[in-house]
Amino acid sequence: MATPRKLAAVRGMNDLLPADAPLWEWFETRVSDWLRSYGYQQIRTPIVETTELFVRGIGEVTDIVEKEMYSFEDKLNGEKLTLRPEFTAGVIRAVVEHNLTYDAPRRVWSIGPLFRHERPQRGRYRQFHQVNVEAVGFAGPDIDAELIVMLARLWKILGIDRVGRVRLELNCLGQADERAKHRTDLIAYLSRHESRLDADARRRLHTNPLRILDTKNPDLAEVVAGAPRITDYLGEASRAHFEGLQSLLHAAGIEFVVNPRMVRGLDYYNLTVFEWITDALGAQGTLCGGGRYDPLIERLGGKSTPGIGFGMGIERVIELLRESGTVTASTSTDVYVLHQGGATQTGAFLLAERLRDAGLDVILHAGDASLKSQMKKADASGAEYAVIVGQAEAEAGAAAIKALRATAPSAPFAEQRIVPLADVPDALVDALTVIETE
């Protein structure tokens, strides 16, 4: 019989292994606390949505809809479904479906996986993860500023706010009529230089010409530099909104650069767009991008309602955290409990539960092994203390406690000591408290 072929993960979709999980958990805990401090509530939407949602929401002639979505037909009912390629369309669908803004604006956030069929590379994967934040029902530049300022606070919380590591760029895309005038002039300009455009730019010329301004092809840099700028087409209201945002950012001490070439590949954006960028991750340097999408809710069947949000790439932030060396996320536990099998295993089992009742993280040795072998495993676990329930200790109604990390002679349990079973939880809590205060 042939040996079964070993299976591997889908290319561009990565496993999160136990050694990496603590840093993700550290990040997710701080993100949750940070969002709570600004009054944002979590919303969870399905990973699978109808394909129509993204066609209507994102735009039929965008790269995402044309080339990158994982779409399929439900074999049971023929419904066309898609793995979500971004969060906003699904969140706004939920806002409309459940009438969440009927009594007040909403601040909501999501976290989880997204899917796009792209060529995998550093910082860009086919399954990737984002933190997504939406403020729905707010029309003024003050909420735009809040989102940007709260991100500046997050970089400080995470310790990646050092000068030169993360920078902010802004632009204003105006309203639909302003973009239409700009689009007409942009197409006319690019058509005059069509011979200099690459194949991708020619394909986009009459369907999504704004994306040409975002090209990474250095051969097009001169053409793009001479193209009409959307900021020159802004009307009085759009200009006032953008100036109001900049004034608030100046007041908050947030440095930024206005980038008139910043565009969006999604059709629903208007007015403010922004990106937080780092040079530390090579070509995939955008940590977070967002903007205002006032037309989207009406497009998805709701009443005209303003909104703004952003998406933050978790893999990129995690990589930056690793490179910055500012975080040491530990995989350690508090206590490793050892035993000699038989009745001592039962005693160790019950003691481990009592230690967990006391709020400690505990690994109980499973299976049979010598105490010497178990001590090696205890040391490798990263535990601060080993608790030994041997035959002699069990008969005495006690356990031995030994510090595994402390080196100073004065440290609690630097020398192995016998402690009555009833006193073991308090003794360990006290010992761990000493470690935390040192």
Sequence and secondary structure as in RCSB ss.txt:
>XXXX:A:sequence
MATPRKLAAVRGMNDLLPADAPLWEWFETRVSDWLRSYGYQQIRTPIVETTELFVRGIGEVTDIVEKEMYSFEDK
LNGEKLTLRPEFTAGVIRAVVEHNLTYDAPRRVWSIGPLFRHERPQRGRYRQFHQVNVEAVGFAGPDIDAELIVM
LARLWKILGIDRVGRVRLELNCLGQADERAKHRTDLIAYLSRHESRLDADARRRLHTNPLRILDTKNPDLAEVVA
GAPRITDYLGEASRAHFEGLQSLLHAAGIEFVVNPRMVRGLDYYNLTVFEWITDALGAQGTLCGGGRYDPLIERL
GGKSTPGIGFGMGIERVIELLRESGTVTASTSTDVYVLHQGGATQTGAFLLAERLRDAGLDVILHAGDASLKSQM
KKADASGAEYAVIVGQAEAEAGAAAIKALRATAPSAPFAEQRIVPLADVPDALVDALTVIETE
>XXXX:A:secstr
          TT     TTTHHHHHHHHHHHHHHHHHTT EE    SEEEHHHHHHHH TTSHIIIII  EEE T
TT  EEEE S SHHHHHHHHHHTTTTSSS EEEEEEEEEE     BTTB SEEEEEEEEEES  SHHHHHHHHHH
HHHHHHHHT   TTTSEEEEEE   HHHHHHHHHHHHHHHHHTGGGS HHHHHHTTT GGGGGG   GGGHHHHH
TS  GGGG  HHHHHHHHHHHHHHHHTT   EE TT   SSTT EEEEEEEE STTTT  EEEEEEE TTHHHHT
TS    EEEEEEEHHHHHHHHHHHT        SEEEEE STHHHHHHHHHHHHHHHTT  EEE  S   HHHHH
HHHHHTT SEEEEE HHHHHTTEEEEEESS  STTSTTSS EEEEGGGHHHHHHHHHHHHHH 
